[in-house]
């Protein structure tokens, strides 16, 4: 067991822990030059004083969306004599129109942030502040699809450019959910006028290069074996090309080696770190899902655990498959029990597609031997853990179901 004095002393493993953090923005973002260029070109009109085009960045967790947005923000802030101002807003924390507007006020007009103004008053203060000396305000809304009153927020923010005689307002929306805009009111959707940039997952070689680059700066020389980096990169690529996950794993591998008083990272620590990460990834992925997808996933996990009406027919060894139609009925029942309006079957099919893209479920055509043509669904995460995560979420499913 390490003593406190050991913890306070110089590490034999780490040279700079911050470099290994998923939140660290390196001077050069590997394999994202094309996406950064697209963001820069989309923002250029705003920075020249023209009416800006809104930008939406899509992609799975760990594909570099937030890092690229923050990288470009740093570039904007370095432009001399620029009237461009930036607000970065994490919508997990600021998850309503009022909270978003108040965060913008807090960033740029802090004397007004705690005076009890309503949303309309905040909106007018923001618009007047931009207009008074022809500013450009770039607002990054990370995980924008989590905002509860998203229609109201989008409609309000897109009105600012129309209501101002000078200056400009640009939204940079970031989301894991490519189809979230389909739920917007047509008025809000038509006002967006956005550029869309999709971030593909990293492949194993790209993840290897990313963690190798970070490891060279974050660990002391000679501490990390090549086989460990390759092993971690391979594990992260199997989880959808998630660079953030790979950084968590390699950083935790170092922490485990340090706890064991080793002077190198070995496969033993890497394997242990990967097992821990695979348990934790359930929380990370499900926490970012929109509410309706969480309810669909809860229905899938309940049926996977309890068994559907046709469980004998669709059980293959230890694998359990359930009918899509049965999931939809369970989803409607759960939605009503938690006082949420269930969506149509068309929306339900979209949610199933999104969950499959996230790698949480897998679907199969029923094929021969089952009456009719339907989809079978298989949950790829542990049933109990999936239910536990959702039951602890803000939707209160544990008490209501």
LUMVOZA-474463 format. One record per residue (C-alpha): residue in one letter; z negated, y, x negated. Coordinates in Angstrom, 3 decimals. Layout:
BEGIN
 code       up    north     east
    a        Z        Y        X
...
//
This chain:
BEGIN
 code       up    north     east
    x    0.000    0.000    0.000
    x    0.987    3.439   -1.299
    x   -1.717    6.025   -1.917
    x   -1.409    9.638   -0.781
    x   -1.166   10.732   -4.431
    x    1.853    8.428   -4.838
    x    3.530    9.966   -1.798
    x    3.003   13.477   -3.168
    x    4.372   12.597   -6.596
    x    7.998   12.579   -7.679
    x   10.064    9.864   -6.003
    x   11.607    7.130   -8.143
    x   14.244    6.610   -5.456
    x   15.254    9.930   -3.893
    x   16.770   12.941   -5.636
    x   17.328   14.984   -2.445
    x   16.373   13.418    0.890
    x   17.982   16.248    2.882
    x   21.468   15.261    1.689
    x   21.037   11.876    3.394
    x   20.097   13.410    6.755
    x   22.703   13.137    9.553
    x   22.007   16.837   10.224
    x   22.990   17.951    6.719
    x   26.378   19.708    6.585
    x   28.010   19.012    3.189
    x   30.304   21.540    1.496
    x   33.201   19.163    2.143
    x   33.428   17.032    5.296
    x   35.378   13.935    4.306
    x   38.220   12.701    6.556
    x   37.870   15.586    9.026
    x   40.200   18.167    7.454
    x   42.690   17.830   10.339
    x   40.046   18.311   13.042
    x   38.487   21.287   11.215
    x   41.931   22.869   10.938
    x   42.479   22.480   14.692
    x   39.130   24.131   15.455
    x   39.941   27.004   13.074
    x   43.366   27.565   14.652
    x   41.884   27.498   18.157
    x   39.205   30.070   17.202
    x   41.536   32.370   15.260
    x   42.683   34.461   18.287
    x   39.038   35.121   19.247
    x   38.224   36.235   15.712
    x   41.175   38.664   15.781
    x   39.842   40.319   18.924
    x   42.151   38.556   21.381
    x   40.978   36.673   24.447
    x   39.808   33.324   23.149
    x   40.756   29.834   24.196
    x   37.897   27.460   24.956
    x   37.665   24.309   22.846
    x   36.403   20.851   23.734
    x   35.541   18.270   21.086
    x   35.438   14.645   22.207
    x   34.503   11.425   20.446
    x   31.906    8.694   20.178
    x   28.517    9.303   18.584
    x   28.710    9.728   14.807
    x   32.374   10.787   14.594
    x   31.622   14.240   13.145
    x   32.061   16.507   16.192
    x   28.860   18.521   15.741
    x   29.172   18.597   11.946
    x   32.706   20.004   12.152
    x   31.675   22.626   14.709
    x   28.744   23.727   12.532
    x   30.972   23.695    9.436
    x   33.383   26.147   11.087
    x   30.446   28.277   12.289
    x   29.366   28.687    8.651
    x   32.883   29.847    7.836
    x   32.792   32.359   10.714
    x   29.446   33.739    9.575
    x   30.838   34.327    6.083
    x   33.714   36.547    7.295
    x   32.916   40.075    6.053
    x   32.462   42.832    8.676
    x   33.119   40.347   11.472
    x   32.010   41.158   14.995
    x   31.866   37.443   15.801
    x   28.470   36.135   16.876
    x   27.519   32.496   17.403
    x   25.054   30.601   19.590
    x   24.542   26.875   19.023
    x   22.938   25.256   22.070
    x   21.731   21.647   22.292
    x   22.163   20.845   25.993
    x   19.593   18.052   25.810
    x   17.023   20.839   25.525
    x   18.837   23.589   27.426
    x   20.151   21.515   30.318
    x   20.796   24.101   33.049
    x   22.826   27.271   33.520
    x   19.701   29.430   33.407
    x   18.410   27.820   30.204
    x   21.778   28.197   28.482
    x   22.043   31.881   29.427
    x   18.453   32.490   28.375
    x   19.097   30.764   25.003
    x   22.044   33.105   24.367
    x   19.808   36.070   25.233
    x   17.068   34.693   22.977
    x   19.548   34.361   20.085
    x   20.978   37.866   20.335
    x   18.772   40.015   22.614
    x   15.308   38.482   22.092
    x   13.405   41.375   23.696
    x   14.840   40.335   27.082
    x   14.328   36.562   26.790
    x   10.889   36.303   28.396
    x   11.012   39.012   31.045
    x   11.700   36.797   34.035
    x   15.295   37.897   34.648
    x   17.451   35.812   36.970
    x   20.698   34.132   35.911
    x   22.888   36.991   37.199
    x   20.836   39.588   35.294
    x   21.111   37.518   32.098
    x   24.860   37.169   32.626
    x   25.294   40.936   32.999
    x   23.216   41.671   29.895
    x   25.303   39.232   27.837
    x   28.575   40.723   29.127
    x   27.429   44.311   28.489
    x   26.192   43.423   24.992
    x   29.567   41.854   24.091
    x   31.530   44.713   25.613
    x   29.598   47.603   24.028
    x   31.252   47.243   20.614
    x   34.020   44.701   21.234
    x   32.124   41.639   19.959
    x   33.279   38.046   20.074
    x   30.645   35.506   21.134
    x   31.291   31.846   20.307
    x   28.921   29.552   22.187
    x   28.713   25.909   21.099
    x   27.436   23.672   23.895
    x   26.544   20.338   22.304
    x   26.480   17.435   24.809
    x   27.653   19.818   27.517
    x   28.021   17.006   30.064
    x   24.210   16.674   30.233
    x   23.848   20.091   31.943
    x   22.571   19.491   35.480
    x   24.453   22.337   37.196
    x   27.522   22.065   34.986
    x   29.891   23.520   37.590
    x   27.780   26.642   37.911
    x   27.500   27.003   34.134
    x   31.232   26.576   33.439
    x   32.231   28.900   36.271
    x   29.742   31.564   35.120
    x   30.730   31.461   31.447
    x   34.474   31.447   32.127
    x   34.066   34.575   34.303
    x   32.782   36.659   31.374
    x   36.229   37.296   29.866
    x   37.569   38.382   33.255
    x   34.687   40.775   33.894
    x   34.756   42.508   30.479
    x   37.116   45.306   29.433
    x   36.524   44.646   25.722
    x   35.298   41.777   23.564
    x   35.587   38.064   24.151
    x   33.657   34.902   24.945
    x   34.648   31.425   23.736
    x   33.103   28.084   24.711
    x   33.076   25.193   22.247
    x   32.040   22.167   24.316
    x   31.044   18.906   22.612
    x   30.841   15.624   24.524
    x   30.883   11.848   24.053
    x   32.367   11.556   27.549
    x   36.108   12.247   27.585
    x   36.364   12.215   31.394
    x   33.355   14.392   32.248
    x   35.607   17.308   33.274
    x   36.979   15.251   36.147
    x   33.727   15.854   38.005
    x   34.106   19.649   37.801
    x   35.029   21.759   40.789
    x   38.744   22.733   40.681
    x   37.779   26.430   40.373
    x   35.763   25.753   37.229
    x   38.382   23.415   35.799
    x   41.260   25.852   36.277
    x   39.318   28.644   34.529
    x   38.608   26.633   31.364
    x   42.027   26.986   29.668
    x   40.907   24.845   26.776
    x   42.127   23.151   23.615
    x   41.043   19.497   23.368
    x   40.352   17.765   20.060
    x   39.562   14.040   19.988
    x   37.609   12.638   17.026
    x   38.495    9.020   16.202
    x   35.802    6.649   14.887
    x   35.545    6.243   11.113
    x   36.749    2.954    9.666
    x   34.711    0.890    7.189
    x   36.397    2.405    4.113
    x   35.812    5.948    5.367
    x   32.158    5.250    6.123
    x   31.778    3.727    2.662
    x   33.237    6.872    1.064
    x   30.954    9.109    3.151
    x   27.719    7.294    2.281
    x   28.776    6.862   -1.345
    x   29.301   10.635   -1.582
    x   25.894   11.315   -0.028
    x   24.153    8.577   -2.053
    x   25.363   10.081   -5.329
    x   23.572   13.319   -4.443
    x   20.655   11.967   -2.412
    x   19.456    9.126   -4.664
    x   18.618    9.092   -8.333
    x   21.232    7.736  -10.699
    x   21.530    3.952  -10.819
    x   19.286    3.392   -7.778
    x   21.938    2.139   -5.301
    x   23.964   -1.005   -5.888
    x   27.622   -1.013   -4.819
    x   27.110   -4.117   -2.680
    x   24.417   -2.321   -0.669
    x   26.741    0.593    0.152
    x   29.533   -1.795    1.190
    x   27.143   -3.811    3.346
    x   25.784   -0.733    5.143
    x   29.308    0.638    5.687
    x   30.402   -2.672    7.209
    x   27.414   -2.764    9.563
    x   28.039    0.816   10.756
    x   31.759    0.174   11.305
    x   30.858   -2.757   13.577
    x   28.881   -0.301   15.719
    x   31.907    1.831   16.504
    x   32.470    3.674   13.235
    x   29.270    5.698   13.484
    x   28.764    7.702   10.268
    x   25.437    9.069   11.513
    x   24.134    5.524   11.900
    x   25.251    4.625    8.370
    x   23.300    7.583    6.955
    x   20.192    6.577    8.893
    x   20.478    3.030    7.558
    x   20.989    3.977    3.901
    x   18.187    6.551    4.075
    x   15.799    4.030    5.646
    x   16.837    1.450    3.048
    x   15.629    3.891    0.407
    x   12.356    4.460    2.248
    x   11.723    0.703    2.449
    x   12.419    0.319   -1.277
    x   10.016    3.171   -1.983
    x    7.304    1.597    0.190
    x    7.673   -1.623   -1.807
    x    7.402    0.344   -5.080
    x   10.878   -0.783   -6.150
    x   13.109    1.275   -8.382
    x   16.366    0.150   -6.715
    x   17.793   -0.390   -3.244
    x   18.608   -4.064   -2.729
    x   20.207   -6.181   -0.002
    x   16.738   -7.173    1.202
    x   15.897   -3.598    2.211
    x   19.419   -2.997    3.577
    x   19.206   -6.026    5.887
    x   15.791   -4.929    7.119
    x   16.995   -1.360    7.717
    x   20.022   -2.586    9.680
    x   17.834   -4.710   11.990
    x   15.622   -1.697   12.697
    x   18.689    0.503   13.323
    x   20.195   -2.026   15.722
    x   17.012   -1.943   17.799
    x   16.921    1.855   17.788
    x   20.612    2.321   18.563
    x   19.995    1.272   22.173
    x   17.845    4.363   22.653
    x   20.309    6.684   20.934
    x   23.371    5.556   22.874
    x   21.787    5.336   26.325
    x   19.975    8.655   25.919
    x   23.330   10.464   25.715
    x   24.783    8.913   28.885
    x   25.317   11.072   31.987
    x   23.021   10.316   34.924
    x   25.537    8.361   37.028
    x   26.489    6.131   34.089
    x   22.808    5.415   33.499
    x   22.443    4.263   37.099
    x   25.530    2.031   36.805
    x   24.145    0.581   33.566
    x   20.777    0.001   35.213
    x   22.529   -1.938   37.992
    x   24.332   -4.065   35.379
    x   21.112   -4.758   33.455
    x   19.214   -5.747   36.627
    x   21.937   -8.151   37.740
    x   22.271   -9.544   34.214
    x   18.549  -10.269   34.153
    x   17.977  -11.396   37.738
    x   21.334  -13.057   38.279
    x   23.979  -12.154   40.814
    x   25.097  -14.089   43.864
    x   27.595  -16.059   41.793
    x   25.564  -16.618   38.670
    x   26.302  -20.365   38.400
    x   30.010  -19.706   38.513
    x   30.072  -17.028   35.838
    x   27.520  -18.196   33.292
    x   29.012  -19.478   30.049
    x   26.282  -20.946   27.854
    x   23.863  -18.085   27.240
    x   26.410  -15.400   28.159
    x   26.066  -13.914   31.636
    x   28.977  -12.335   33.492
    x   28.679  -10.464   36.786
    x   31.198   -9.337   39.357
    x   32.220   -5.673   39.313
    x   31.988   -5.488   43.115
    x   28.419   -6.733   43.039
    x   27.524   -4.128   40.414
    x   28.986   -1.394   42.623
    x   26.859   -2.498   45.587
    x   23.750   -2.566   43.388
    x   24.672    0.871   41.975
    x   24.904    2.337   45.490
    x   21.556    0.825   46.435
    x   19.818    2.193   43.313
    x   21.429    5.631   43.757
    x   20.124    5.884   47.296
    x   16.647    4.718   46.259
    x   16.409    7.535   43.685
    x   17.934   10.069   46.096
    x   21.221   10.472   44.279
    x   24.519   10.524   46.164
    x   26.506    7.467   45.028
    x   30.042    8.171   43.868
    x   33.218    6.544   45.153
    x   34.648    3.322   43.770
    x   37.226    5.356   41.840
    x   34.434    7.199   40.012
    x   32.560    3.945   39.547
    x   35.590    2.440   37.781
    x   35.672    5.487   35.490
    x   31.997    4.944   34.637
    x   32.649    1.290   33.823
    x   35.512    2.326   31.520
    x   33.295    4.878   29.754
    x   30.502    2.322   29.234
    x   33.034   -0.072   27.737
    x   34.386    2.645   25.418
    x   30.807    3.268   24.254
    x   30.510   -0.429   23.385
    x   27.648   -1.029   25.841
    x   29.480   -3.496   28.087
    x   32.611   -5.626   27.985
    x   34.885   -6.378   30.943
    x   37.202   -9.323   31.605
    x   39.729  -10.108   34.312
    x   38.421  -12.956   36.452
    x   41.554  -15.091   35.994
    x   42.006  -18.484   37.622
    x   39.195  -20.418   39.223
    x   37.611  -17.468   41.033
    x   38.793  -16.470   44.480
    x   40.588  -13.118   44.497
    x   41.186  -10.807   41.550
    x   38.240   -8.897   40.147
    x   36.590   -7.852   36.915
    x   33.716   -9.618   35.253
    x   31.197   -7.533   33.327
    x   29.041   -8.563   30.394
    x   26.143   -6.459   29.084
    x   26.235   -6.262   25.265
    x   22.673   -4.968   24.808
    x   19.393   -6.781   25.551
    x   18.681   -6.622   29.280
    x   14.963   -5.843   29.039
    x   15.440   -3.143   26.405
    x   18.250   -1.509   28.403
    x   16.124   -1.391   31.555
    x   13.110   -0.108   29.645
    x   15.088    2.759   28.097
    x   16.524    3.876   31.432
    x   13.219    3.498   33.272
    x   11.608    5.879   30.782
    x   14.367    8.460   31.221
    x   14.064   11.697   33.125
    x   15.480   10.127   36.275
    x   12.255    8.286   37.081
    x   13.963    4.988   37.900
    x   10.899    2.952   37.036
    x    8.854    4.428   39.865
    x   11.684    4.619   42.375
    x   13.453    1.267   42.058
//
